[in-house]
Amino acid sequence: MADNSKHASCGGCRGKCKETMKSGIAANNPVLTQAIGVCSVLAVTTKLENSLVMGIAVIVTTSLSCLFMSLLRTITPPRIRMIVEIAIIAVFVICFDQILKAVYWDMSKQLGPYVGLIITNCIVMGRLEAFALQNPPLLSFVDGLSNGIGYALILAVVGFVRELLGSGTLFGVAVLPASVYQTNLLFVLAPGAFFTMGLLIWIINALKPKTAEASH
Amino acid sequence: MKADQRTLLFAAVFGTICAVILTAVGRLTAPYRAVNEKAEELRNYLAALGVPLEADASPAALIGAFEKNVKVTTNGTSVLYAYIPQGRTEPVSLAVPLAGMGLWGPVKGVLALEPDETTILGLRFYQQEETPGLSGEIGSAWFTSKFKGKKIESSDGRAGFRIVKPGTQTDENSVDGITGATMTSDRIQAILSQAAQQLVSERRKRHGR
């Protein structure tokens, strides 16, 4: 594939980085627009704190694996490229999991198996296949970063809504007093995540300028 | 042929590098993880037994408190932990380890009893991989505190424990489960019942009935 930014002027490169950065967070948000990586959105967003740590884990994994895949893209034999992708992702995820267990034990207990399951998160694999294999390292890193942030933002919003409505707390601190607000189990359970996400996609699409829709 | 060799070589080198990185990180974090795991286990044993503890006690303080207050003996085939405060000769509480399979992975916990070996004093789960925020709540105080004061034997003398559907009338031998976590509740019930049967049969052996 054409290595555009290498030949472009520095300003052009920066412009492209900016564009890539925007794309993953807004126009091409992995969860809202592409509806991928939804599994973990449903699973870990019962509490805001869990959502944030999970979001950080995915940002780190996507950006670093995009960077390394892009560095290796010219020497990786095409026939085993998917295995290589998975191996790169797995290395980062396992490292993150081990470090979490060493320094942030309580959170690691809360997240349980979901950190390990980032390996199978389609956002990471999807970005490697669709972007990092055809683009230079820095741009791929930005792409991974932006998709990770896009994912983390949705996670944080869903976590915020679910913890507030489901348990009446934020970061474990009671916000809505039990005397005023009857906690809603629906938001703690998986359907709560579906509703929250559905509403979120609806609101975002409604707010989107019509021109963006027409250009598709 | 050339391409095949290149592929093999690449896979071998790449695989080795990945393995080295993982081993290094695993080795570096191992001592910290081991300390965290051990401290977690001890904290749960001490808390279940009712040993007074500071909330943020360091791993070293936990080990000290454990060695000073807890006597480890055997009860038939299982281990029995007895809390004997200083200046006392009789234990004020007893604890047995709980272990078994949950829905997603192994569950480990501790069951503490009054000296009568029948009444539950406390229950703790310190290792589990159940769904966070749902069945993962088996580790939370609101769930485990329901067990306090319950008996591991039904009124007609059968050893075991039941976790029933939320909303059902509970008796001294059962508690409400967690809504939406039936599979985990069933497994916890099995783990508890197994421990209860073991405890009751050992007690009967010792005391003749």
Interface residues (C-beta under 8 A of the other chain):
Chain A: A43 V44 T46 K47 N50 L72 I75 T76 P77 R79 I80 I83 V84 A87 I88 A90 V91 I94 C95 Q98 I99 K101 A102 V103 W105 K109 Q110 L111 G112 P113 Y114 L185 V188 L189
Chain B: A3 R6 T7 F10 A11 F14 G15 C18 I21 L22 V25 G26 T29 Y32 R33 N36 E40 W104 G105 Q128 E129 E130 T131 P132 G133 L134 G136 G139 T179 G180
